[in-house]
Amino acid sequence: MEFSEISPFLEYFERVRGRTRAVAECVPEEHLEWRPAEGRFSPGDLIRHVAAAERWMWGENVQFRPSRYPGHGPELASGKQAVLAYMDQAHAETVAILSTLEPEQLDLRCETVGGIEMRVWKWLRLMVEHQIHHRGQLYELLGQIGVEVPPLYGLTEPQVRERSLDSLWRV
């Protein structure tokens, strides 16, 4: 998905973020810092990580600056409402930065935190992949503690299967 203007990307990014935000809202306060094992991300860590990486890594790199990623710990935001507010604030700041990108800037090369030079539009595409990856982890953690989560695209897996089987028999 190459893009030459930022506005279509931002529309897509907002839809992706909306789905991630909906899952983040499902985290029970009492499980925000629960970890499935020592050294693993908690739900709160995942939410803070997505927010911090988006703003302080991607948001900086696309301005041709080095990463300023501060980590993902509770020192950034503690408690469910503060974590969600941190996520929202980081996202708003990132979108404000991205909104200033001109078409010619999207084709310039920025240096990633890994030291790789990459076209800005490609680096932004990886930002979305990063978020989706961590959203999947959040779904898994919530499943482990028995929390109901919204279906990703409006249907649950059993509903997809049922509708798929129904259509098979009508062919």
N, C-alpha and C positions, 0 to 999 in steps of 0.2 A: 504494500500500500504506500505508494509514493504520493506525496501531496505538495502542491506548490503555493498554497495559501493556508494561513493558520485557522481561519474561521471554520471550515469543515472539520478539521481535526479537533478543534475545541468542542464542537457540537458532539462529536463521537466520544471524546474524553469525558464530557459531562454525563453522558449516558452510562459509561463504564463506571464512573465515580458514584453515580446514583445507586447502582446495583451493589457496589462495595459498601457504601454508607448504610444501605438497608440491612446488610448482614451485620455490620458493626453495631447497629442499634440493638440487635438481638442478644448481645453479650450481657449475661446477668452481672450486676455489680459484684456479687460475691465470687464470680469466676474470672473477673477481669485480669487478675495476675496469676491465675492457676496455670501450672505447667504440666504437660504430660510426663515429663522427665527432666532431670537436672540438665541445665544447659540448653533447653529448648525454649522457643518463643512462647510467651503467654498470649492470649487474645489481645491484651492491652499492648504488649510489645509489637505485635503484628500491625495494629492500627497506628501506633506511633511511628513504626518503621516506615510504613507506606507514606505517611504524612511527611516525615523528616526527609526521606530520600527524595520525594517529589520536589519539595521546596529547596532543600539545601544541597542536593546533588544535581538533579536535572535543572532546576530553576537557575542554579549558578552556572552550570556548564553551558547552557544555551546562551548565556550572556558572555561566554568565552572567559569565564572565571573558573578557578579550581573549586572542587567540592568543599563544602563546609558542613558535611553531614555530622550531626551531634550525637548520634546513637539512637537508641529506642527505649531507654529506661524510664521509670516513673518520675525521674527528676524533670522530665519534659512536661508531663501532665499526669496527675494522679486522681483517680476516681473516674467513673464512667463519663459523667457530664464534661469534666475537664478534658478527658481524652478525645471525646467527640468534638469538643470545641477546638482543640488543637488541630485535629484532622481538618475541620472546616476552615480554620484560619490559614493553615499551610496551603490548602488547596486554593483558597481565594488569592493568596499572594502569588502562587505559581501561575494561576490563570491570568492574573494581571501582568506578570512578566511575559508570558507567552503571547498575550494579546498585542504586544508591541512589536512582535517579530514581523518583519517585512518579507515578501516572497523571496527576495534575493538572499536574505539571511538564512532561510531554511536550507539552502543548498551549500552554505559555507560549512567548513569542517570545524567542529569543536573537539576539545580533548576531553575524553571521558575520565572518570575517576581511576580507571584501570590503565590510563596512559595511552589509550587508543584514539586516534583521530577518526572521526566519523561525521558524516553529514548530519546537520541538526535535525532534519526531518526523520532520519533513521534513528537517532538517539531518542527522539520523542516517541517513536513507535515502540521502542524498547521500554520506555517508562510505562506504557500501557500494559505491555506483557508482564512487567514486574508486578504491577498492581494486581493483575488477574491471578498470577501465581500465588501471591499472598492471600488473596480472597479465597482461593481454593483451600489454603491451609486453615483459614479462619472457619470455613464451612466444616472442615474435618474436626477441628477442635470442638466446635459447638456440637457436632454429632456425638463426639465422645462423652460429652456431659449431658446428652439427652435434650438439647435445646432445639425446638422447632425453628426452622429457618425458612425464609421465603424461597419459592422456586426461582431459579435463575432467570428463566424466560417466560414465566407465567404458568408452566405446567410442571408437575412432579414427574419423576421417572415412571411410576405406575400409570399415570395419565397418558404419557407419551406412548407407552407400550399398548395400553388399551386402545387408543385411537389408531395406532399403527396396525394392530391386529384387525380391528374393525375394517380398516381400508383394504387389508389383504383379502378378506373374505368377500369383499364387494367386487373384486377385480374379475 
